[in-house]
Amino acid sequence: MAEKESTVRLGFTTGSCAAAAAKAATYMLLTGKLKNEITIETPKGIPYHAQIVEITRLEDLVRCAVIKDGGSDPDVTTGCHVFAEVTYEPATHKIEEKGVNDGASPTCIEAVDVQAAWIIIDGGEGVGRVTLPGLDQPVGNAAINHVPREMIGKEVLEVCSVCDYHGGLRVTISVPEGKDLADKTFNPRLGIVGGISILGTSGVVEPMSSKALLETIRVELNQKRTLGQAIAAVSPGNYGLDFMKQTYDYDLDKSVKCSNFIGDTIDMAKALGFSGMLLTGHIGKLIKVSGGIMNTHSKEGDCRMELLAAAGLKAGCDADAARAVLETAVTEEGIRILKEAGCCEKAMDYVMERILFFLRKRGGEGFRIECMTYCNQYGLLAKSEGAEDMLSALMTDGKIG
């Protein structure tokens, strides 16, 4: 075990890459000296020793890049080039109030001392623009989150201090591969157009994808709440997309994808002020919820066929049918067996009853939860009494009557 753990390698976020590139470009601009490597300290306190590549040096401009390395848990941005271009900024463009932003202008990070240097941070090619409210940055800003902005500001101003520079600088972050990579991220769903986001809160990428996914779910929920939606539409994934579209003319792309984190998503939706939640999902995921499993990943527990067989027995199927369900590996086949045994409808009603019990127990008082479950072969299997009304509300104004 120890030998396996020793191979786990930390990576560094796009925010760390941007800060390192910006620091190196600033150093080269202000000193006129070449810089092939640079060190920054991440918010987590871990130093990042970055190699600097693709260097362009002109009299009033320096552009250079750091190649993103995701470590043992790489994402789609691993291997991309995060560029920083640093140029001199005229004093007339200085924004006097720290952090002021009208939504259309780039963020200004200003030193507390009015005699000190100040910088403007913006995004260039391959860095997305925010078009919808509820995200880390206001509408119109480059999708460079606040922690990476703080990191860039800290590193650049540190170089300015060492070089005794008291003027303005403009730092433009770009990712040439970003526009193509964005389609593989959540950005199009979040209303971030034209590229990827520059992200990171700790500055490092740890091999813990669950944490990152939970944060993405929270961001999506928060955005929909900010846009005025009172009901959280949630689905584990797009498995069943065609069914929902054909039966209810509802596009699951409008739902927040909660993956396996059903319980955590309920907690977040309630905390963010939603009044209710509609969960729609394939029976293969939701059958687990009928047993009280709120994280449906197989490593957390997989008793799908046992729960399905128990529901069949509760609905009156014979022992042979229950044994046949237990011997199959997929829920779709289990559903077929129950249908042939003539007890599927009653079994699914019981499953929905148990699903609602556990969902509503997790949600608590004052938080309404409805649910629909289906399978590919047979379509709708069960729905709660208020599910269609909640779906109708979602398709209109997103509020519960």
N, C-alpha and C positions, 0 to 999 in steps of 0.2 A: 504493500500500500504506500509506504513512504517513497519508494522509487517512482511510483506513478504520480504522486503529488508533486514531486520535485520537477516534473516536466511542465507543470502549469506555469504559464508565462503571462505577466501583465501586459496589456496593451495601453495605448494612449489615445485619448479622444480627439475628435476633429478640433475641439476647442484648444487642446494642448498644442496640436500641430499648428494651428493658426497663431497662437501666442508665440511659439518658438520661431516661426517664420517671420513674424512681425518684429520680434526682438533682433533677430539677425539682420533683417533688412534695415532697421533703424541704425544699428551699429555701423553697417557698411556705408549708409548714407551720411552719417554725421562724422565718421572718422576717415572715410575714403579707403579703409583697409578691407581686405577680403576676409570673409568668415565662412569656413566650411563646416563648422559644428557649433552648437550653442547649447547651453543648459538653462532650463527654467525649473522653478519649483511649482509642482501642482498643488491645488487646494488640499489634497490629501496628505501633503508633506513629502511626497515621493519625488525626487529629482527626475527630470526628463532630459536625457542627453540626446539631442536630435542632430541628425546629419542634414546639412543644407545642400540642396540640389537646384539645378536649373536657375543659376544666378545670372541676373542682368543688372549691370551697373552703369548708370548714366550720371551726369553731373547733378541733376535734381530729382533723380528717381532711382530706386533700387527695388528689384523684384526677385523673390526667391521662393523656394518651396520646401516643404517637408512631406515625405511620403507616409501616409497613414498606416500604422501597424496595430491591428486589433488584438494582438497577443493570441492566447489560447482560445479566445471566444470571438473570432473575427465576425464582422458584419459586412454588408455590401460595400461599405466605404473603404475597407482594407485595400491598400495598394494604390489608392487615389492620391493625387498631388494636391496638397493644400497650399496655395500661394498667398503670400502677403506682398502687396506693393505699397511702398511708403514714399510719399512725396511731401514737399513743403506746402504748407497751407497758409494763405494770406491772413493777416490778423483781422481783416474786415469780416472774415467768415466765422470768427469766434463767437460761440454762444455763451452768454455771460452767466446763465444759471445752470449749475451742474445738473445733468440728467434731463434737462428740458427737451421735449420732443413733441412736434406737432403731428406726428403720424406719417408725414411725408418726407421729413428731413432725416438724415442719418444721425445717430446718437453722438453726442459730444461728451467726452469724458474730460473734465477739466481738473487740474490740480487745485488744491485748496488755496495755495499761495498764488495770488494773482500775477506774481512775477515769474511763476514757474511755467514749464511747457504745458501745452494742452493738445489734445488729439481729437480727431473725428474718425469714427469707425463706420465703414459701410461695406456692403457686399458687392461683388462683381460677378463675372461669368460663373455659372454653375452653382451659385448660392441663391436659394429661394427667396421670394418676397412674400410677406404675410398679406393675405387678402381678406381674412376673416378674423373677427375679434375672439378673445378668449385664450389666446396663446401667450407665450412668454414675452413676445414683442408686440407692439401695437401695429395696427394695419398700416401698410406702406413701408415698414422697416424691413431691412434684410433679416433673414431668419438666422441671426447670430444671437444666441441666447445670452442672458445677462451675465452668467458666470464666465463664459468665454470672453465677453466684452470686458469684464473686470480683469481677467487674466491678461488680455492683450494690453489694456491700459496700464496695469502694474508693470509689465515687462518693458514696455516702450518708454514709460516715464522714468523707469530706473536707468535706462541707457541715456535718456536726455539729461538726467541729473549728473551722471558720471561725466558726460561730455560738456556739461555746463551750457546746455542749449535751452533757451527760454522762449522759443517761438512755437508755431503751430505745425502739426503734422497731420496728414490724411493717410489712414491705413485702410486699404481696400483688400478684402479677403475674397479669393476666388478659387473655384474647384473646376477645372476644365471638364472633368468627367461627370460633374454633378448633375447636369441636365438629364443625361441618360440614366444615371443611378437613381434619380428621384422616383422614377416609376416603380422601383423595387422597394420603396419606403412608404410610410404612412402619409408623407407630405401632401400628395394630391387629395387625400381624404380630408386633410386638415385645412385645406385652402392655402397651402404654401406652394407657389408656382415658380417654375423656372429653375429649380435645382434642389439641392439637399440643404439641411440645416447644419449649422455649426453648433455642436452640442457638448454637454459634459458638465457635471456638477462637482465631481471629485478630480477630474483631469485624467483619470486612469480608467481603463476598460478591464474590469474583473470578469472572470468566467462565471458570471451569474446572470444569464439571459432573462431569468424570471423577474428580477428586479427591474430591468429595462422595460420588459413587456408590461409590467404592472404600471410603471410610470406612463407608458404610452396610452394605456387604457384610461388612466386618470386624466391625462391631457385631453383625450377625445371627449370624455364625459364633461369636463369643465368647459370645453369649447361649446358643446351643444347647450349646456346650461346657460352660458353667457349669451348665446343667441336667442334665449327665451324659451327653450324647450323645457317643459315641465315633466314630461314622461321620458324615461330613459329606454330607448329601444336597444336591446342587447341580444347578441347571438354568438355562440361559440365560434362560428366560422361561416363560410359560404356553402357548406355542404347542405344542399336543399334549396339553393338559390332559385333554381328553375321552378320548384314547387310553389314557393311563396310568390314568385312573379306571376305565374300562370293562374294560381288560385285566387290571390288577393290583390294582384297588381301592385305588390309591394316589393321593392328592391332591397335585399338584405345589405346592400352596400351602404344604405342609410343607417344601419345599425352599428353600434359600437361592438367591435369584435373582442370578446372577453377571453377567447381561447379556453383554457381549462379553469380559469380563475373566477368561477361563478360567485362564490361566497365573497371574495374580495371586491368584486364588482358591485355587489349589492351594498357592501359597506361604503364604498366610495360614492355611489349614486346618492345614497341617503345623506352622507356627510356634505355633499355638494348642494343639497337643497332640492333634489328632485322629489316630486310628490308620489311618483310611482314608477314601475318598471315593467316592461313587457319582454319576457324571455321567449325566444323562438329558437328551436333547435332540433337536431336529429335525435332520434330515440337512442342511438348508440352512445351519445353523451348524457342525455337527460335521464336515462334509466338509472344511472349512478346516483343522481340527485334524489331519486325516490328512496335510496338507502341512506340518505343523509350525507353523502359525499359531496363536499363543496369545492374540492379541487379534483377535477375529473381526469387528471393525468394518470396513466396506467401505473406509474411508479408510486402513486399515492393510494391506489386501490383499484381493483378491477373485479367487480362481482356482477357484471352485466347479466350473464346468463343465469346466475343464481337468483337475482332479483326478478328476472323475467319469468323464470320457472315458478317462483313463489307467487307472482301475480297470477300466473295461469292457474295454479292450484286454488288460489283464493277465488278465482272466477269460475271454478268448477270443472276444469279440465282433468282428465284422468292421469294416473301415474305414468303411463307410457308416454303421453305427450310431454309431461314435465321432464321425464328422463331424456327424451329426444331434444328438448330445448337445452338441457344441460350438456349434451354431447356435441352441440354445434358451437362454432367459434364466433359467429357474427350475429348481431341482433336482427338483421333483415331476415335471415333464415329462421331465427326463433319466432319472429312475427308470423312468418308463413306457416309454421307448425301450429301456432295458436289459432290462426285463421282456419286451418283445416280441422282443428279440434272443435271449432265453433265457439270459442270463448275469448277471442281476441278483443272484441269491443269492451266486454266487462273487465278484462284484464287491464286494458289501457285506461279505462276510467279509474280503476284502483291505483294504477301507476301515477296518473295525474293527481289524484287525491294526495298521495304521499309526496309527490314533488312539491305541490303547493304547501303542504304542511311544513316541510323543511325550508322552502324559500321564504315563507312568511314568518317562520320562527326566526330566521336570520335577519329579516328586514325589520321586525318588531312593529310595535303599534304606530299608526299614522303613516305607514308606508305601504301603498297598495302594490301588490305584485300579481300579474296574470301570466299565463304560460300557454304555449302551443308546441306540440311535438309531432313529428312526421317521419316518414321514411321514404326512400327513393321509389321503392316498388309500389307502395300502396297509398302514398300521399298522407293526408292528415290522419293521425291516429287518435289524438285526444286534444282537447282544449279546455281551459278553465271557463267558467260561466261568463266572465267579463272580458275575455281575451279579444273577441272581435270588436267590441265597443272601444277598447283601448287602442287597437290597431287602427280603427277608423279615426280616432282622435289624433293619432300620430300622423296620419295621412292628410289631416287638415291643418289644425293649428298647434298640435303637439301638447294640448292641455287636457286635463281630465275634467269632465263635466260634473 
